[in-house]
Structures are given as structure tokens and as C-alpha cells.
Amino acid sequence: MSHRQSGAAHVNIYFLIVTIILFLGALGFAYTQHTEVQKLTAERDQARTEAKAANRTITHREQLISELSELIGDVGEYEGKEGFDWTEYGGKPEPLKNVSAPAKIANTVKEFGAALSVPESSRKGLGNLLGAAKSAFDEMKGKVASLDSERTKLLADKAALEKSISDQTRDRSADVARLTQQHNEFRGTIDNSLKGKDDLITSMRVQVSDRDKKLQEEKEARAADVLKLNKDVNVLQARINAQAEKVRLVNPPQMPDGDVLSASPSTGLAYISLGRKDMLPLGTVFRVSAPGSNVVKAHATVVRLEQDRAEVQLSGLRDRFDPVVRGDVITNDLYSPNVRRTVVLIGRFTPPLNKPTVKLLMENLGNKVVDAVTPGVDLVVVGGDALNEAGDGFTPITETPEYKQAQFLGIEIAPMHKVRDFLKLD
């Protein structure tokens, strides 16, 4: 081996030894700091955060040192200083085998310094680099010491706070015991008061229940009244509807039903202006009077019907000097042209106009006779007082249910003597 080759090998070994010593020292120091950092407790969030950051930085540097060691241990070929002129030495020598290349070490030093955030001006020379690394570690150690001091202070504050909490807990326990006793005494008073109120509430509930029962009975009674009133309203409405249908065809009471077309005093016969087209039945009896007069001259009984007129038999002439003449008017309260009445017979009827006979005569006049008072009835013909249920006396006709129902419905009520003149027996 030449002299220059021996010197190069010596320089490489020196750098290797120095680097290993520094690495081991840094590794030991980092391990010590890392162990101390792990012992820090989490009493303060900021302290734990800074300790964690310091541990992260140390670990980062350990990784860099480990990578540097691996790079230094990676031997290879060394061909000499780059750019060196070997002409005067007879040419470039053979590359050295199994040695660490200075370029690799320089590159490792450069990367190591950059990883430690060492200024580029301090990266020239391994000594400068290691000094800068030591300064960085010293600064980190100061931070760790500061964190340790802060931790100690936090532990002292924690102990003081725990003592204060303990004292307050003891005081609060005494207060709780006193308040519990007061609560129990007050609860006893409340329980006694509630018992009295419960008795009062029970009594009031019984009263309310009785009132609710009476109210319900009253409601049911009112509902029954309302139902009855609604029923009466419906009956009256039916009566109104039935009468409305009748009114359209019935002549007003002051209006005559027809007039006399001709009359023969010698024969006692006359013709009137009503006929089959007016639904005039045979046997109908009319009052005959002068126009605009209420004085009845005579009665006219229909004896023969034609389409537009009817022949009548005159009877009961009031004054022979005031005979029935053409233009006189005829009236029948039970007849209106084209209208048929619905009639009910109530009370007692005696011969010759007993109830079956009166019914037959009413029907011959074109009326409809029914047995009960309903909203559709137009006329109630009243006979004598009815025999009572015991059969030993008479009940006034005005006290019978049929009469009262007719009054309620507003139906025309005619005593028998009023219609007797229209009910002539053959």
C-alpha cells in the first residue's frame, strides 16, 4: 500500500470512530431524555403536548443518527477526490475497495444538518455540525426541564385543589346532613297536611260525582225535551207543508166558489158555473147570496152534473120577493174547486147524523175522512162530548187528546152545527 493510500485509510477510520462516539453519546443522551419524558404525567394538557412534541423531535433525531450510522457502515469503492489531477503521479490509481466514500459521508453530514435545522454555514466540518447538534439538544433539554418545573408546579396546585375539595366536601356533607334532617321534618309536616287534603279531596270528589250524576240526569231530561220539541217541530213543518199544498188551490174564505148562470123560480131549479171539470160531487150544498152580501137567499143542492155547469135544486128561499137570479154567488165552506179536504170526526155523533153517516156524506162531497189527527188533516168536525173510559160520564171534547192535537197543529175546528146545512140526507 502506498503512503497516500495509508493516509486515506487512517482519515476514514478516524472519522468513523469519532462519529460512532458522538452517535453513542447522542443516543445515550436521547434515550435518557426520552425516558424522563415518558415519566411525565398528563396533569396539564399544554405540558403533555409540549412533552410529546419534544419526544417526537428526539425520536426524529435518533432516526437521523441511525440512518447516518448505516450510511457510514456502508462501505464501497473510493476513487479519490473528485477533480484531482493524477497526471504527475502517473495516472489515476485503482479505486479503493471496502471503504466509506467521503462523498457519501459528506452527503450524510449535509442531510443530518438539514434534519437538525442547522444553518448551512454551521454544516461545514463535522465538529461544527456536532456542536450545532449539541446546542439543539441543550435547548431541548432546557425545554424538558421547564416542562418538568411546570409539572411540579401543577402537581402542587393539584394537591392544594384536592385539599380544598376535601375541605369543601366535608363542609357540604355536614350541610347535607343538616338539610336532610330538616327535609325529613318538613316531609312529616307535608305528609300530615296532604292526608288532610286527601280527605278533603275525597269528600269533594263524592260531591262532584253527585253533581255530575244530577247534571247527567238533567242533560238527559233536556235531551228528551229537545227530542220532543224537534218532533213537534217536524210535525208542525209537515203540517205547514201540507197546508201550503192546499192553499195554492183553496179559494180565500171571502171569495165565492162560483155563481148562478140561470134560475127558474117556478121550477125551483137553477144552473151554476161549476161542473165535472171542477171536481164537483153530486149532493154538494151551496149557500146562495147576492154579490157582496153575506145574507143567504137560499140553499142550492147539486142534482145533475155537466162538464162546465151543474143543475141545482133551490130550497129554503128566505124571501120570495128576493128570488135567486142570474149573477148571484154560491159558497160552500167545505168545498173549493179542484180541492179535496182531509177530515177527522171526533166526539159523539147521534142519529140521524151518526159518525158512519157523516163520514159517508163527507166522502160523497169529495172529502177524505181519516181516523187520526195528523199534519195532513185540513178540518176537524167536532160532535158532542165523548163518553169517558169508565162509561159513567162524559169527557169535555176540548179535553180530549185529539182536540188538543188539532189545536197544536192549527187545524180548522168546526162544530157539527156549522156544517150541518151541507150534510143533507136524501
C-alpha positions as CSV (number, residue, x, y, z in Angstrom):
1,M,0.0,0.0,0.0
2,S,1.4,3.5,-0.9
3,H,1.8,6.3,1.6
4,R,-1.2,8.2,0.2
5,Q,-3.3,5.1,0.5
6,S,-2.4,4.6,4.1
7,G,-3.2,8.2,5.0
8,A,-6.6,8.0,3.3
9,A,-7.5,4.9,5.3
10,H,-6.3,6.5,8.5
11,V,-8.5,9.5,7.9
12,N,-11.6,7.3,7.2
13,I,-11.1,5.3,10.4
14,Y,-10.7,8.5,12.4
15,F,-13.9,9.9,11.1
16,L,-15.7,6.6,11.7
17,I,-14.5,6.4,15.3
18,V,-15.4,10.0,16.1
19,T,-18.8,9.6,14.5
20,I,-19.6,6.4,16.4
21,I,-18.6,8.0,19.7
22,L,-20.7,11.1,19.0
23,F,-23.6,8.8,17.9
24,L,-23.4,6.7,21.0
25,G,-23.2,9.8,23.2
26,A,-26.1,11.4,21.4
27,L,-28.1,8.1,21.5
28,G,-27.5,7.7,25.2
29,F,-28.4,11.3,25.9
30,A,-31.6,11.0,23.7
31,Y,-32.5,7.7,25.4
32,T,-32.2,9.4,28.9
33,Q,-34.3,12.3,27.9
34,H,-36.8,10.0,26.2
35,T,-37.1,8.0,29.4
36,E,-37.7,11.2,31.5
37,V,-40.3,12.4,29.1
38,Q,-42.2,9.2,29.4
39,K,-42.5,9.7,33.1
40,L,-44.3,13.0,32.8
41,T,-47.9,12.8,33.7
42,A,-50.8,14.3,31.9
43,E,-51.8,16.8,34.6
44,R,-51.8,19.7,32.2
45,D,-52.8,19.5,28.5
46,Q,-50.2,22.0,27.4
47,A,-47.4,20.2,29.3
48,R,-48.3,16.9,27.7
49,T,-48.5,18.5,24.3
50,E,-45.0,20.1,24.6
51,A,-43.5,16.9,26.1
52,K,-45.0,14.9,23.2
53,A,-43.5,17.4,20.7
54,A,-40.1,17.1,22.4
55,N,-40.2,13.3,22.4
56,R,-41.2,13.5,18.7
57,T,-38.2,15.7,17.9
58,I,-35.8,13.4,19.8
59,T,-37.1,10.4,18.1
60,H,-36.7,12.2,14.8
61,R,-33.0,12.9,15.6
62,E,-32.4,9.3,16.7
63,Q,-33.8,8.1,13.4
64,L,-31.4,10.5,11.6
65,I,-28.4,9.3,13.7
66,S,-29.4,5.6,13.0
67,E,-29.6,6.4,9.3
68,L,-26.2,8.1,9.5
69,S,-24.6,5.1,11.2
70,E,-26.0,2.8,8.5
71,L,-24.6,5.1,5.8
72,I,-21.2,5.2,7.4
73,G,-21.1,1.4,7.8
74,D,-22.0,1.1,4.1
75,V,-18.5,0.5,2.5
76,G,-17.8,0.7,-1.1
77,E,-15.1,2.0,-3.6
78,Y,-13.3,5.2,-3.3
79,E,-11.7,6.6,-6.5
80,G,-10.1,9.7,-5.0
81,K,-11.1,13.3,-4.6
82,E,-13.3,14.5,-7.3
83,G,-11.4,16.7,-9.9
84,F,-7.9,15.9,-8.6
85,D,-5.2,15.8,-11.3
86,W,-3.3,12.5,-11.1
87,T,-1.1,13.2,-14.2
88,E,2.1,13.9,-12.3
89,Y,1.5,10.7,-10.4
90,G,1.5,8.6,-13.5
91,G,-2.2,8.3,-13.8
92,K,-5.3,7.7,-11.7
93,P,-4.9,4.8,-9.2
94,E,-7.2,1.9,-8.8
95,P,-10.3,2.6,-6.7
96,L,-10.1,1.6,-3.0
97,K,-12.3,-1.3,-2.1
98,N,-14.5,-1.7,1.0
99,V,-14.1,1.9,2.3
100,S,-16.6,4.6,3.1
101,A,-16.7,7.1,0.4
102,P,-16.1,10.7,1.7
103,A,-18.8,11.9,-0.7
104,K,-21.3,9.7,1.0
105,I,-20.2,10.9,4.4
106,A,-20.3,14.5,3.3
107,N,-23.8,13.9,1.9
108,T,-24.8,12.2,5.1
109,V,-23.4,15.2,7.1
110,K,-25.3,17.6,4.9
111,E,-28.6,15.7,5.3
112,F,-28.0,15.3,9.1
113,G,-27.5,19.0,9.4
114,A,-30.6,19.8,7.4
115,A,-32.6,17.4,9.5
116,L,-31.4,19.2,12.7
117,S,-32.4,22.5,11.1
118,V,-28.7,23.6,11.5
119,P,-27.8,26.6,9.4
120,E,-25.9,25.7,6.3
121,S,-23.0,27.9,7.4
122,S,-22.6,25.6,10.5
123,R,-22.6,22.4,8.5
124,K,-19.0,22.8,7.3
125,G,-17.0,20.3,9.2
126,L,-18.2,17.5,11.4
127,G,-17.2,19.4,14.6
128,N,-19.4,22.4,13.7
129,L,-22.2,20.1,12.9
130,L,-21.9,18.2,16.2
131,G,-21.6,21.4,18.1
132,A,-24.8,22.7,16.5
133,A,-26.5,19.3,17.2
134,K,-25.4,19.6,20.9
135,S,-26.8,23.1,21.1
136,A,-30.1,21.8,19.7
137,F,-30.1,19.0,22.3
138,D,-29.3,21.5,25.1
139,E,-32.2,23.7,24.0
140,M,-34.5,20.7,24.0
141,K,-33.1,19.7,27.5
142,G,-34.0,23.2,28.7
143,K,-37.5,22.9,27.4
144,V,-37.8,19.5,29.1
145,A,-36.5,21.0,32.4
146,S,-39.0,23.8,32.0
147,L,-41.8,21.3,31.4
148,D,-40.7,19.3,34.5
149,S,-40.8,22.5,36.6
150,E,-44.2,23.3,35.2
151,R,-45.3,19.8,36.0
152,T,-44.0,20.1,39.6
153,K,-46.0,23.4,40.0
154,L,-49.1,21.7,38.5
155,L,-48.8,18.8,40.9
156,A,-48.5,21.3,43.8
157,D,-51.6,23.1,42.5
158,K,-53.4,19.8,42.2
159,A,-52.6,18.8,45.8
160,A,-53.9,22.2,47.0
161,L,-57.0,21.9,44.9
162,E,-57.6,18.3,46.2
163,K,-57.2,19.6,49.8
164,S,-59.7,22.4,49.1
165,I,-62.1,20.0,47.5
166,S,-61.8,17.7,50.5
167,D,-62.5,20.5,52.9
168,Q,-65.5,21.7,50.9
169,T,-66.7,18.1,50.6
170,R,-66.6,17.7,54.4
171,D,-68.5,21.0,54.9
172,R,-71.0,20.0,52.2
173,S,-71.5,16.7,53.9
174,A,-72.4,18.4,57.2
175,D,-74.7,20.8,55.3
176,V,-76.4,17.8,53.6
177,A,-76.9,16.0,56.9
178,R,-78.5,19.1,58.4
179,L,-80.7,19.7,55.3
180,T,-81.7,16.0,55.3
181,Q,-82.9,16.3,58.9
182,Q,-84.8,19.5,58.1
183,H,-86.2,17.8,54.9
184,N,-87.5,14.8,57.0
185,E,-89.1,17.1,59.5
186,F,-90.7,19.2,56.7
187,R,-91.8,16.0,54.9
188,G,-93.6,14.8,58.0
189,T,-95.5,18.1,58.2
190,I,-96.3,17.9,54.5
191,D,-97.5,14.3,54.8
192,N,-99.9,15.2,57.6
193,S,-101.1,18.2,55.6
194,L,-101.5,16.0,52.5
195,K,-103.5,13.5,54.5
196,G,-106.0,16.2,55.5
197,K,-106.1,17.4,51.9
198,D,-106.7,13.9,50.6
199,D,-109.7,13.5,52.9
200,L,-111.0,16.9,51.7
201,I,-110.4,15.9,48.1
202,T,-112.2,12.6,48.6
203,S,-115.2,14.4,50.1
204,M,-115.2,16.9,47.2
205,R,-114.9,14.1,44.7
206,V,-118.0,12.5,46.2
207,Q,-119.8,15.8,45.9
208,V,-118.6,16.3,42.3
209,S,-119.7,12.8,41.5
210,D,-123.2,13.5,42.9
211,R,-123.4,16.8,41.0
212,D,-122.2,15.1,37.8
213,K,-124.9,12.5,38.2
214,K,-127.5,15.2,38.7
215,L,-126.1,17.1,35.7
216,Q,-126.2,13.9,33.6
217,E,-129.8,13.4,34.6
218,E,-130.6,17.0,33.8
219,K,-128.9,16.7,30.4
220,E,-130.9,13.5,29.6
221,A,-134.1,15.4,30.6
222,R,-133.1,18.3,28.5
223,A,-132.2,16.0,25.6
224,A,-135.6,14.3,25.9
225,D,-137.2,17.8,25.9
226,V,-135.2,18.8,22.8
227,L,-136.1,15.5,21.1
228,K,-139.8,16.2,21.8
229,L,-139.5,19.7,20.6
230,N,-137.8,18.5,17.5
231,K,-140.5,16.0,17.0
232,D,-143.1,18.8,17.4
233,V,-141.2,21.0,15.0
234,N,-141.2,18.2,12.4
235,V,-144.9,17.6,12.9
236,L,-145.6,21.3,12.5
237,Q,-143.4,21.5,9.5
238,A,-145.3,18.6,7.9
239,R,-148.5,20.5,8.7
240,I,-147.1,23.7,7.1
241,N,-146.0,21.8,4.0
242,A,-149.4,20.0,3.7
243,Q,-151.3,23.3,4.1
244,A,-149.0,25.0,1.6
245,E,-150.1,22.5,-1.0
246,K,-153.7,23.0,-0.1
247,V,-153.6,26.8,0.0
248,R,-152.5,27.0,-3.6
249,L,-155.9,25.6,-4.7
250,V,-158.2,26.8,-2.0
251,N,-160.2,30.0,-2.5
252,P,-160.0,32.6,0.2
253,P,-162.9,32.4,2.7
254,Q,-164.3,35.8,1.5
255,M,-164.3,34.6,-2.1
256,P,-167.3,32.7,-3.6
257,D,-166.9,29.3,-5.2
258,G,-169.0,30.1,-8.3
259,D,-172.1,32.0,-9.5
260,V,-175.6,31.3,-10.8
261,L,-175.9,31.1,-14.5
262,S,-179.7,31.0,-14.6
263,A,-182.6,30.3,-12.3
264,S,-186.3,29.4,-12.6
265,P,-188.4,30.4,-9.5
266,S,-191.3,28.4,-10.8
267,T,-189.5,25.1,-11.0
268,G,-187.0,25.8,-8.2
269,L,-184.1,24.8,-10.4
270,A,-181.0,26.8,-11.4
271,Y,-177.7,26.3,-13.2
272,I,-174.3,27.2,-11.6
273,S,-170.8,27.7,-13.1
274,L,-169.2,24.6,-11.6
275,G,-169.2,21.2,-13.2
276,R,-167.2,18.0,-13.6
277,K,-164.1,19.9,-14.6
278,D,-164.2,21.5,-11.1
279,M,-164.4,18.0,-9.3
280,L,-167.8,19.0,-8.0
281,P,-169.6,16.0,-6.5
282,L,-173.4,15.3,-6.6
283,G,-175.2,16.3,-3.5
284,T,-173.0,19.3,-2.7
285,V,-175.0,22.0,-0.9
286,F,-174.1,25.7,-1.5
287,R,-175.3,28.9,0.1
288,V,-176.7,31.4,-2.4
289,S,-176.3,35.2,-1.8
290,A,-176.2,38.4,-3.8
291,P,-172.7,39.6,-4.8
292,G,-171.0,41.5,-2.0
293,S,-173.7,40.4,0.5
294,N,-173.5,38.0,3.4
295,V,-177.2,37.4,3.5
296,V,-178.1,33.9,2.5
297,K,-181.0,33.9,0.0
298,A,-181.4,30.1,-0.3
299,H,-179.5,26.8,-0.5
300,A,-178.6,25.0,-3.7
301,T,-178.1,21.2,-3.9
302,V,-176.3,19.8,-6.9
303,V,-178.7,17.3,-8.6
304,R,-177.1,16.9,-12.1
305,L,-173.6,17.4,-13.4
306,E,-172.4,18.6,-16.8
307,Q,-168.8,19.3,-17.9
308,D,-168.9,23.1,-17.4
309,R,-172.0,23.5,-15.3
310,A,-174.3,21.8,-12.9
311,E,-178.1,21.8,-12.2
312,V,-179.1,22.6,-8.6
313,Q,-182.3,22.3,-6.6
314,L,-183.1,25.5,-4.8
315,S,-184.5,25.2,-1.2
316,G,-185.0,27.3,1.9
317,L,-185.8,30.6,0.0
318,R,-185.5,33.4,2.6
319,D,-187.7,35.9,0.8
320,R,-190.0,35.1,-2.1
321,F,-189.7,38.7,-3.2
322,D,-185.9,38.3,-3.4
323,P,-185.6,35.2,-5.6
324,V,-182.4,33.6,-6.8
325,V,-181.3,35.3,-10.1
326,R,-178.5,35.2,-12.6
327,G,-175.3,36.6,-11.2
328,D,-175.9,35.5,-7.6
329,V,-172.9,33.8,-6.0
330,I,-172.6,30.4,-4.3
331,T,-170.5,29.4,-1.4
332,N,-169.6,26.1,0.4
333,D,-167.1,26.2,3.3
334,L,-166.3,22.5,2.7
335,Y,-165.6,22.8,-1.0
336,S,-163.1,24.5,-3.2
337,P,-162.8,23.9,-6.9
338,N,-160.3,21.1,-7.6
339,V,-159.5,20.7,-3.9
340,R,-160.4,17.8,-1.6
341,R,-160.2,18.1,2.2
342,T,-158.9,15.6,4.7
343,V,-161.4,15.4,7.6
344,V,-161.3,13.8,11.1
345,L,-164.5,13.3,13.1
346,I,-164.1,13.5,16.9
347,G,-166.6,13.3,19.7
348,R,-170.1,11.8,19.8
349,F,-172.5,11.8,16.9
350,T,-176.1,10.9,17.2
351,P,-178.7,9.8,14.6
352,P,-179.7,10.6,12.1
353,L,-176.2,12.1,11.6
354,N,-174.2,9.4,13.3
355,K,-170.5,9.1,12.6
356,P,-170.7,6.5,9.8
357,T,-173.4,8.6,8.1
358,V,-171.4,11.8,8.4
359,K,-168.4,10.0,7.1
360,L,-170.3,8.8,4.1
361,L,-171.8,12.2,3.4
362,M,-168.3,13.9,3.7
363,E,-166.8,11.4,1.2
364,N,-169.7,11.9,-1.2
365,L,-168.7,15.6,-1.2
366,G,-165.3,14.5,-2.4
367,N,-163.5,14.8,1.0
368,K,-161.3,12.1,2.6
369,V,-162.2,11.0,6.1
370,V,-159.4,9.6,8.3
371,D,-159.4,8.3,11.9
372,A,-156.5,10.2,13.5
373,V,-155.4,13.8,13.7
374,T,-152.2,14.2,11.6
375,P,-150.4,17.1,10.0
376,G,-152.2,16.4,6.7
377,V,-155.7,16.9,8.2
378,D,-157.5,20.1,7.0
379,L,-160.7,20.0,9.1
380,V,-161.8,18.5,12.4
381,V,-165.6,18.2,12.8
382,V,-166.5,18.1,16.4
383,G,-169.5,16.3,17.8
384,G,-170.8,16.1,21.3
385,D,-168.7,15.3,24.4
386,A,-167.2,11.8,24.4
387,L,-168.0,9.0,26.8
388,N,-165.3,8.6,29.4
389,E,-163.3,5.3,29.8
390,A,-165.4,4.3,32.8
391,G,-168.6,4.6,30.8
392,D,-170.3,6.5,33.6
393,G,-170.0,10.1,32.3
394,F,-168.7,12.3,29.6
395,T,-165.4,14.0,29.0
396,P,-165.5,17.5,27.6
397,I,-164.5,17.3,23.9
398,T,-162.0,20.2,24.5
399,E,-160.1,18.0,27.0
400,T,-159.5,15.0,24.6
401,P,-156.0,14.4,23.1
402,E,-157.4,14.6,19.6
403,Y,-158.8,18.1,20.2
404,K,-155.6,19.3,21.8
405,Q,-153.5,17.9,19.0
406,A,-155.7,19.7,16.4
407,Q,-155.2,23.0,18.4
408,F,-151.4,22.3,18.5
409,L,-151.3,21.8,14.7
410,G,-153.5,24.8,14.0
411,I,-156.1,22.7,12.1
412,E,-159.5,24.3,11.5
413,I,-162.1,23.0,14.0
414,A,-165.7,23.1,13.0
415,P,-168.6,22.2,15.4
416,M,-171.2,19.9,13.9
417,H,-173.9,22.6,13.7
418,K,-171.7,24.7,11.4
419,V,-171.6,22.0,8.7
420,R,-175.0,20.5,9.3
421,D,-176.5,22.5,6.4
422,F,-174.1,20.9,3.9
423,L,-174.9,17.4,5.0
424,K,-178.4,16.8,3.7
425,L,-179.9,13.4,3.8
426,D,-181.9,12.1,0.9
